[in-house]
Amino acid sequence: MKKVLSIAGSDCSGGAGIQADLKTFSAHGVFGMSVIVSVVAENTSRVIDIQDITPDMIKKQIDAVFEDIEVDAVKIGMLSTPPCMNAVAEKLRQYQPKNIVIDPVMYAKNGCPLMEPTAVDTLIKTIIPHADVLTPNIPEAEKIADMRISTVADMETAAKEIVAMGCKAIVVKGGHATGNALDVLFDGEKFYHFETKRIDTKNTHGTGCTFSSAITSQLAKGLSILEAVQKSKEYVTIAIEHSLAIGHGNGPTNHFYDLYKNGLQGWED
């Protein structure tokens, strides 16, 4: 069984963050592990508070995993402060894991900030260069590329700008745009578009976490970046289509809908 590590924040309501990552890993038949960098008191409606784990404890969690278990892929999500980012970057340099997917989480679904605004420069300098795949949504890509995105051409321009910062490939997610849900993949050479009909639901809490974790799982299983993104787009679309009306705000996606209906395909011991 492939082994996948998530380095991210904890969402006590279960729809995003570490909890969404572990559910997604399980739905893909890989063994999930976690390093918690922040504890977020949140639900479907609001973020109440955030308590960051100390950089020393973040590093020790990473050490605990890598000194004992072979890691086939790493997903990195919420990193709220520069000290947190520096701690993670130090360990990435030390252990040199393969198949690193980074979701540069800046805001919760309800708009509450999850990253210090002043931390974007540190993200660009210390974290983004480690990414085999970076998965920003449009507001995050706008912050990183320092530009306004209003068209597909803008998404492609931002993708080029961000890949030039050191990541190998990027998926600019179009969930915040209008019309069909169009994601743009740039692998450093070519652009690929992944388009699906937009699903009319407010229950999209944790979709970014789920999508990036699905890509991580597929890379761990040996798929190419193009194949991993394609299959992950299909997975998250089904999860959104059958999302759960839980809570009073933006409910979570249904991570296990396809698994419960069709069983786990292509699973290996």
Protein Blocks (a to p, Z undefined) as FASTA:
>chain_A
ZZddddddddfkopgcjllmmmmmmmnopacddddfbdcdddfkbcfbdcdddfklmmmm
mmmmmmmpccfbdcddddfbfklmmmmmmmmmmnopghiacdddfbdfkopafbdfklmm
mmmmmmmmmpmbdcddfklmmmmnopadfbfklmmmmmmmmmmnopabdcddfklmghjd
dddddehjaccdddddddddfblghklmmmmmmmmmmmmnopafklmmmmmmmmmmmmmm
mcccedjbdcdddfklmmmmnopehiaZZ
